[in-house]
């Protein structure tokens, strides 16, 4: 007996329902990670890992790496759980993707909106911003630079560029043109930030270490804000035209 093929409208409805469930999972995941991070900070401030290290004779380097190992383990579990929200194979059909373009671009705006305050939080809490250094500074610096590179790639290729779910939105002509403009805005912001860093290095070199992370953040936040506002205004114009 031949399998009944779902219509495009049915697939679109299922994908929208799946994405709503995925959005709720993202919110709960964020709250979970926030709770774990706060618990770890409280534990280290209370000296609990240090007491365990002294009691069990564990080397200091192991205690330093335990939080990262624990977080990577939890992250792996969450990645396996998120597979249940993978897009249906039928949803990748061009006819279905065409219907979902507006949904995907709306979600991309939400992704950038979420990354803007996250970037500010990471920048303001970076050890380099406060001019402090420790044995783990190389790790925090590498993580921050990697994060900023990911943020820049989102502006150039579109949020979720590694996810097949966003392929149609990233290939949309209007979205591509908007990313080109946002990249140009980001380039101008980066040049202004670099010029400011050059001046700070000449006249106030002690502030340069704190200025560089702020400059990196500005090179992402400025084009991200431009993208969000421009895409939001374009969506309002399209709704008015369709209405």
Secondary structure, 3 states (H helix, E strand, C coil): CCCCCCCHHHHHHHHHHHHHHHHHHHHHHHHHHHHHHHHHHHHHHHCHHHHHHHHHCCCHHHHHHHHHHHHHHHHHHHHHHHHHHCCCHHHHCHHHHHHHHHHHHHHHHHHHHHHHHHHHHHHHCCCCCCCCCCCCHHHHHHHHHHHHHHHHHHHHHCCCCCCHHHHHHHHCHHHHHHHHHHHHHHHHHHHHHHHHHHHHHHHCHHHHHHHHHHHHHHHHHHHHHHHHHHHHHHHHHHHHHHC
